[in-house]
Amino acid sequence: MLTTVVVAALIALSLPAAAQPQQTVAQQSKGCKGTPFEVPQKSFKQLATSGAYVWVDDIRTTVFSGYSPFKIEVVIGTAYPPFHADAGKLESKAFESLMSRAYGVKRTATTVSREAIGRGLEVPFTTGRQNFRLRVDAVKSSMAGEDKIVLKLCQ
């Protein structure tokens, strides 16, 4: 019995971080009452606040570590909405091209990694006179499907 427990512990320690159990979304998002929502890679989504969107870059899934670090940006249209839809697909090159021509846009970028999420990764931003935090709760990487990020809008 003791040998089985020791072997199981050694196996757990030798597994890569992607194979070990992660904290649940509820455990990671203490202090934030927002509802978790998902955004697929290479796309944007309007946040539940005036003129604010999040854009998610390509999430490159890796075999042993889950995913490579990637970029997300909170984009706020101060003069008009930076996108002409509530959500949609948008590759990195097209996003940068659109942002280079956008008028009155504030951008706040951050890099998402397993380590940053473990430290409680949040992107603070202000729209109107309200302060918000976009909390990154998890990344759902998939070798065969579409990768997604789990976010939560906090006040």
N, C-alpha and C positions, 0 to 999 in steps of 0.2 A: 504494500500500500504506500509506504513512504517513498519507495523507489519510483512508483508511478507519478506521485506528486512532484518529485524532484525532476523527473524527465519532462513532465508537462511544463514546469516552470522554465527549464532550460530551452525547450522548444519555443515557448512564447517570447523569451528574450532574444532568440536568434532570428525570429521572423522580422522581415522588413516592416517599417511603420505602416504601410498600406494594408498589411495583412492583420495587424493587431486591431482590436476593437477601438473605435473612436468614441469620444463623448457624444451623447445624443444632442440634437439641436436644442432641446429644452434645457439641458445642462449648460450649454455654451451661452445661451442668450438671456441669462439672468439680468434683471434690471431694465428690460426692454419689453414693452407690452405689445409691440407690433406683431402682425401675423406673418409667419414665414412664407416666402414666395420664391419660385424658381425662375431663373433666366437662362435660356440656352446659350451656349457659346456662340460667338460671332453674331450677336444680336443686341438690340436695345429694347428697353421697356420703360414706359412712363411710370414714375413713382406716384404714390397717392398724395401728392402735394403739387401745387401750381408750378408748372413750367420745368419740373425737374425730371430727369431721365437717368437711367444707368445703362452704360454700354459695356459689354463683356467681350473681351478678345478671344482668340482661339485657345481652347484648353487642350493642351497636348498630353494625351494619356501616355503613361510609361508603364512598362511591365512590372517593375519591382517597387517603384516609389509612388505609384498612383497617378501623379501628374506633375508636369513642370510648372514653375511659377509663371503666372500670366497677369495681364493688366486688366483692371476695370476702371471706368471713369464715371463720375457723376457729372452730368452736363446740365447746366441751368440756362434756359433762355431768358435773358433779361428784357429783350425787346419783343421777341416772338418765340414760339416753340422751335427748338433746333431741329426737330424731326416732324414730318407731316403725317405721322400715324402714332398710335398709342404703343405699338410694338412692331418689331420686324427684324429681318435678317440684315446684317451689315458687316461685311468683311473689313479687316483692318485698313487696307488701302483706301477703300471707299469712305470709311469713317474719317480718316485723316484728311482726305480731299474735301469732304463736306465741312469739317471743322475749320479748314483753312479759309473757306469762303463765308463762314457763318458770321453774322453781325450780332454783337451784344451777347456773347455766349461766355459763361464762366465754366471752366473745366477743373475738376479735381481728380487726379489719377492716383492710383495706388497699385502695388504689386501684391497679388494673392499667392501665398505659399502655405504649406502645411504648418510651418513654424509660426507665421503671422496669425493664422487662424487660432492656433493654440494660445497665443498671447491676447486674443480678443480683438481681432482686426475690425476697425470701424473707420468709415470715411465721414468726417464731420463736414456739414455744409449748411448754408443759410439761404433761404428763399423767402422773399418778402421780408418780414421781420421775425421769422421763426427759425430757430436752430433745430437741425436734425442730425442724426447719425445713421448712416447706412451700415448695418452690421453684417459681416460675412460669417454665416454659421457653418457652412459646409460646402464641399465640392463633391458632386456626384459624377465621378469619372466612369467611363464605360469604354471597353475595348471595341465593342461591336455597335453600340448605339450612340446617342448624342450626349455629350458632356453638358452638365448644368451646374450652376452655382445656386446655393440656397442663401437668400438674403432676408433681412428684416429691417424695416424702417422704424427708427426709434426717435422719440422726442426728448 
